[in-house]
Amino acid sequence: MDLPAPSLSSYPHSADPPGHWRRTALVTAAIAAVELIALVVIALAFIAKPFADEAKPATAEAAPAAAAAEQEATAADPKADAKPAADAKPVAELARGQAPVLVLNGNGVTGAAGAAAQVLRSLRYPVAGVADASRRDFPRTIVMYRPGLEGEGLRLARDMGLSPGQAVPLDGIRPRDLGGAKLVVILGG
């Protein structure tokens, strides 16, 4: 026995109610807006991190006073030994504006070096150049510094929110290829 197939019009629930697509579009747009806001907040947190160290002026003012007090104590007690030179942290002697940076894209993300250069300029570093690194698979971002500029390299790493271990001596790049830069940032993944 053959029965005729029922028509779709006989099932009122199968057709979308009027305006259903609008409601779906609005809900989807609202979810996308919330995700965008979350991404912007996360990006701002990463950008603001380098400025956190500069927001502590009281500590910066207290450091010279503590150093002066230590000098007075050492002068009063000639037998007092100074800290060994190996324990002393390198100090940046050049101002940020005197430490040009070469930015190299080592992660393969288009525009990453240009974006990093903009951040460095906002931190008052002159950018000596922007280019691609010889490789595109650097696992992490590193800062490289010329001999005698370890303090400047550590400061740049700190300004970028990197760990001190990510500041390393210049290696694999000839000084003549730096274009006058004293520091190099290689962006990694």
Secondary structure, DSSP 4 states (H G I P E B T S, - for coil): ---PPPPGGG-TTSSPPTTHHHHHHHHHHHHHHHHHHHHHHHHHHHHHHHHHGGG-HHHHHHHHHHHHHHHHHHHH-TTPPPPPGGGSPP---S-GGGS-EEEEE-S--TTHHHHHHHHHHHTTPPEEEEEE-S-S--SS-EEEE-TT-HHHHHHHHHHTT--GGGEEE--SS-GGGGTT-SEEEEE--
